[in-house]
């Protein structure tokens, strides 16, 4: 079983690690690593290539994570330790996207792939996270804030759903931590902008 698990994790890593955003960008004559934030994910693809191609990259990132996880769910669902094995394979898929061997371990931020993973493992939590992301994006116009909020919502939703196995809850918490870490620079920029906005408001109040 251990050897089989390692092979499944390796397969999930290699499949989910395929840099689809970079490949789509190159097919359009653009290297996403040299544009905008330099990230190969859907957000930067949308900025560089247009919203339609950003959605294409998002869909492909979701699919490349969902497929190995769905296959693992089919294979291990009836095993006594099935949820733990599936969670490990799911983690390998996310790690493949974030640290792909194809790009010297410099990949995306894991949001789209995490959504793909939980779309298979906990669909209600994933869809709730998507709704919160869209609402937060609409309110703030900042994708990073939507992603960070959605990651936390998925953790809470899996924790509160008794039908979700505990290994999936731990997976959600781990992925949320990873996503927050990958967005650290974005978060720092948001905080700087917020402080500057408060400073301007205070200055205007003093002047009036």
Secondary structure, 3 states (H helix, E strand, C coil): CHHHHHHHHHHHHHHHCCCHHHHHHHHCCCCHHHCCCCCCCHHHHHHHHCHHHHHHHHHHHHHHHHHHHHHHHHHHCCCCCHHHHHHHHHHHHHHHHHCCHHHCCCCCCCHHHHHHHHHHHCHHHHHHHHHHHHHHHHHHCCHHHHHHHHHHHHHHHHHHCCCCCHHHHHHHHHHHHHHHHHCHHHHHHHHHHHHHHHHHHHHHHHHC
